[in-house]
Amino acid sequence: MTGVSTTIALTNAAQMLTLAGDEAARAGAAMRELGILEHATLVIEDGRIAWVGTHAEFTAKLAAGELAAPQVTHDCSGALIMPALIDTHTHLVWAGHRRDELELRLGGADYEQIFAAGGGILSSVRQTRAASEQQLYEQSLARITRMRSCGATTFEIKSGYGLDLESELRQLRVARRLRDEAGFRIKATCLAAHAIPEEARGSDDARAAFIDRICTQILPAVVGEGLADYADVFCDRGAFTKAEARKVCEAALRLGLELRLHANEFGHTGGAELAAELRARSADHLLHLSDEERAALREAGVVATLLPGTSLVLGKPYANGRALIEAGVPIAVATDCNPGSCALENLAVVLALASYGCKLTPAEAVVATTHNAAASLGLASEVGRLAPGLSADLLVIASNDYRELVYHAGSPLIREVWSRGQRVDRAPV
Ligand SMILES: [Zn+2]
């Protein structure tokens, strides 16, 4: 490697959550293992973590000449250092807004009623189809930049507000530009099977033809341009049946995409069973889950992704996190950031909601938003833990105890956000 290497030491943190361990997603009691060091120091070299240990070990190694003196030393006394958060379920590329629906819902209308009346997802589809790629990019860039300032540096982004070939491709191209031009770490998911578009409603034939178009046109074009890592289907009441979802999933698997599924949000609708049968990387929502469905997810190695922000906003029950922990299913937690059912952008707040709503302990909620999230995106060798070799994506928090992330949920405790060894929570000076 050529060029000058930059070494930065973040020194003497009161508490450091290393999450030391292997790359597998954690389940059961292992979800409470944070690998805590006290009075800890971390060395960054060329954007990667080069060394982690206690501050006493650090000073001893410096004195012995076993570690080179860092070019920059950043005193973190009294602070907490932990991995940056990872948001594994977002729909953050959309145009416009649905603030009016928020008022309708709070006035008593139900999400499924709004959807049936042509609102909901279809309203965002109309607004997103009407936007140019540049308009979509600018709106999405503002959004993801706010999300990063709240602590997340890695994102999964789904399409699904296009529902036709060109608009789905446009959404995914915007996700790619957020990665390539704006420098966010992103995995993309084609969710063309998010809703039946207006033009395909009203007859079974039109509905079947739309599903066929997803399988034979949209997914192949997306794969042809290399625009997605995953496919997803909204398998639930009012969306796609299990049989329809299976058809889309099998087409995606044939094209080499892995699966993440919207499952069991409104009932026992077959999504969780299908995720287990087809060995999806993740099954998401899971408000309604039987013992048999939990066992099937565990056996298939599917990560359960909980989205408690959506439960809060829609006034729905929370997923039962304790039952999943007891069943040995690894859990991730994400924002579900989208224009309708949950426009929350702050994953640190959703982490706390996973504790208050889904009954995860603070330690479990931390693992669910860091290492397990990385594992569900196939990124556990890159982010989610603080270990030599991984990317230096981390948070410096104005607290000496990680439990305050839940205890003082919503307070501005996150002092610094680092991605690839650089501070990203403020404009460069
Ligand atoms: Zn979603």
Boltz pocket constraint, residues with backbone or C-beta under 6 A from the ligand:
constraints:
  - pocket:
      binder: B
      contacts: [[A, 89], [A, 91], [A, 262], [A, 336], [A, 338]]
      max_distance: 6.0
